[in-house]
Amino acid sequence: MKNLENYEPTIGIECHVQLSTATKLFSGASNDDRGQAPNTVVSPICFGLPGTLPVLNERAVELAIRAGHALNAKIATVSSFDRKHYFYPDLPKGYQITQLDRPIVGEGKIKIKADGREIEVRINRAHLEEDAGKLTHPSGAAYSLVDLNRAGTPLLEIVSEPDMHSAAQAKAYAEELYLLMKYAGVTRGDLQHGNMRFDVNISVAKKGADKWGTRVEIKNLNSFRAVERAVEYEVKRHVELVEKGEKIRQETRGWDDAKQKTISQRSKEEAMDYRYFPEPDLPPIELSVGQIKKVVESMPKLPPQLRFELESKGIEKSIAETLILQDALTNANYVFTVLGVGEKSGTKAAQFAANFLVNRDIKQRQETEENLAIADVSQFSDVYQMFSANELSSNAADQLLFALRGNAGADARAEANALGLVQENDEDAMRQIVNEVLQANVKAAEDVKNGELKAIGFLVGQVMKASKGKANPELAKSLIQDLLK
């Protein structure tokens, strides 16, 4: 779009992370409403019935500490809850229990890579709060339906500073936040079920301007792609309005994924008066330094450390990133158990393992999500030794590793022989096969002699066919070239 390069967006993101607790934040109702009928995963507290009192879920506090550590943030030894008052049908008691003045997580920072450079995004705060219910609007009906299954769901709202200035940066931040929360065990991270929802605040001003433009909030984005596309759309919309001399309204907008555009939801000319005051039914959360340390020490390795360790083993950055993205969905610890082969066999073994794991994920996504087994580490080591000794091709090694999955007692070499995967490396035997192939394919042989190197691939294929797939293709190629000199 014309003149777009003359403007710069300023972006901050609020992310609501659903904590992976068994029960809700202040009641014993289940924290998993997937596939449940409306208003069945509830308790009297969810309905705000008179006489009910909240009891804080201790596990939610532990997960907030883990999140704070992942965000490189200060974790408060004393934090407290407040009431945020507003009326809406999905909030029966008329207020939300949240944290205003004393959040459990303070200032922090995370690093992202976007637009060809590393960027530090500051975290303003992260606070615990309960979710409200959900309204559905039947098509053509003059009424709405209230489902309180989500009421009381434990959330951690992570608020960034406005340190992002492009759609790519906003997307990279959302992705990194997702990985940090997944690896820290804070959330299941099921984006389709709203386990992480992003509210993007964006303003656009001319480059070099001494103040920001009018801020617009885009609510409830639940995918990285939606974050990126919504920002791109809003930047263009703001610039078009400014170029026409029109005023940008401060408002809340939603994202229509089908139309790939934002739509106005409500005006936000003035801040609402939520009449915050301290929650009288919940005492402050008091944590000792020892309690915080104990939680932090129980945490697994996080993506920044994993990237460093993978790359230090000689894994390419793109492969390392793919592994980390994969295993946020499966099991990061398994990757490093297998990559431990590299400690004994060197960098090449680690690279082999990493490449296989990436391919494994692609292949097995065609199967069930649960069937992500692989050969155990000792079997993997045996397969790698056969591969490095040219007894197995890379494809045969992959095939053997898939065959060994779920069968920890199987012998790798015996399985390779049974499947006919072991390569033929006997040079005398191979020379005989190559001679027979050259005699049967005189024209292709003449083409190679005349410099048509593509014909070598055809001849190697014929050798593989004649050897029933057992020939070492590199040896076959070398012998073809030698015999045709």
Buried (B, 14 or more C-beta within 10 A) or exposed (E): EEEEEEBBBBBBBBBBBBBBBEBBBBBEBBBBBEEEEBBEBBBEBBBBEEEBEBBBBEBBBBBBBBBBBBBBBEBBBEBBBBBBBEEEEBBBBEBBBBBBEBBBBBBBBBEBBBEEEEBEBBBBBBBBBBBBBBEEEEEEEEEEEBBBBBBBBBBBBBBBBBBBBBBBBBBBBBBBBBBBBBBBBBBBBBBEBBBBBBBBBBBBBEEEEEEBBBBBBBBBBBBBEBBBBBBBBBBBBBBBBBBEEEEBEBBBBBBEBEEEBBEEBEEBEEEEEBEBEEBEEBEBBEBEEEBBEEBBEEBEBBBBEBBEBBBEBBBEEEBBBBBBBBBBEBEBEBBBBBBBBBEEBEEEBBBBBBBBBBBBBEEBEEEEEEEBBBBBBEBBBBBBBBBBEEBBBEEBBBBBBBBBBEEEEBEBBEBBEEEEBBBBBEEEEBBEBBEEBBEEBEEBBEBBEEEEEEBBEBBBEBBBEBBEBBBBBEBBBBBBEEBBE
